[in-house]
């Protein structure tokens, strides 16, 4: 089945592309979610108008993404997490955590635009790519620190001599 994409879809194509997909994928997923339309002769004529509009929209999106990228590039977000031996975290820092931390700094970034292959599970500094647009990617530094345990935080009382007690 041939469909015309109305949105960019990872590993399939960009807006306006005519792609071949399986019947079920097209009819049950792409078309009902308005991500694509069936590639008929009429729709192919309409696609030319859509491509012109898409070029203008993409240029606007790219411009705003580049501006946001200049502000966002080099930002540092910090996290304090409990950790065990060898600085392994009891949990992880995910793209949603990074998105919340950036939101606290005044940046509204969708968590799906933060490119983390696997969640951060160790203490350290990590460079995290943020894909704002298909052609605009910036790097944010995520610093994961070890949370001070109760034993480290509290001063150790001096031992009393039995005679003083």
CORZINOR-V512271 format. One record per helix or strand of 3 or more residues. SS is the DSSP state (H for helix, E for strand). FROM is the first residue (numbers start at 1). LEN is the number of residues. Records with the same first field share a line. If there is no record, write none. Layout:
# CORZINOR-V512271
SS=FROM-LEN ; FROM-LEN
This chain:
# CORZINOR-V512271
E=2-4 ; 18-3 ; 36-3 ; 76-6 ; 88-6 ; 120-3 ; 124-10 ; 136-11
H=23-8 ; 41-32 ; 85-3 ; 95-10 ; 111-3 ; 150-4
